[in-house]
Amino acid sequence: MTTPSGVVALDAMGGDLAPAATVQGAVEAARQHGIRVALVGRESVLKRELSRLAAVPKGIAIVDAPEVVAMDDQPTAPARSK
């Protein structure tokens, strides 16, 4: 999926308390400010997080990114293998 203009792409798998906190923040941004957000991460995990929330706005999309760079990955490893 290409991200059209006017859409914020969000690494939903990164950050403290992710993905729950990042998904919740994206949904709130869409609800309160009409911001369209493309959640980037593992589709199955993001769908599960969205299902826990009531009335997810239409401005939320998922971009499947099945490979994740883990905190313990060597700095050059993702560039070579992922």
N, C-alpha and C positions, 0 to 999 in steps of 0.2 A: 504494500500500500504506500503510495506517495502521500505526503502530508500537504494538503492544500493550504494556500495562504489563509490566515485567520484562524489557524489551529495551532494550539500549543502542544508540542510533543513532550511527554513527561516520562522519565525513567521511573516507572512505578515500582521497580524491584530494589531501588537503592535508597539509602537513608535510614535514619533511626525509625524503628517501628513499621518498616515497610513490609509488605505492600498495603497493609490496612490503613495506615495514616496517609499515604500518598493517594490512594484511591478515594478515601473520604474527602481529602482536600480538593481533589479534582472535581468530585461530584458537587461539593459546596461552591466551588468557583463557577461551575456551569449553572447551578441553580440561582445563585445570588447575582452573578454578573453576566450571565449569558455567554461565558467563555467556552469555546469548543476545545476539548482536550482529547488527544490521542494518547492513551495509556500504552506504554511500550514495556513488554515483559512477557512472562510465561502466560499464555492465553488461559489455560485451565485455572491457574491460580487467580488471575485477575477476574475471570468470570465468577469464581467462587466468592471473591471479596465483594463484587458488585451485587451478587444475589443476597448478600446479608443486609444491603441497604434498601430502604423503601423508595420507590418511585425514582429510579435513575433517569436523569434528563436525557433527551435525545442527543445532546452535544457531546456525549462520551463515546469514544471508539476505542477498540483494542487493536494494537499492532503486535502480532505474535513475534516474540524474540526468544526462542527456546534456550539459547545459550546465554549464560550469565557469567560475568567476570566475578569470581569470588574474592573475598578479602585476602585469602591465603594464596591466591595465584601469584606466581612470579610475574614481575612487571612486563616482561617481554613475551610470556607464554600466550596470552590472549591474542596478541597481534599475529603470532605464528600459527595458532591452531583454531582460534574461534573466529 
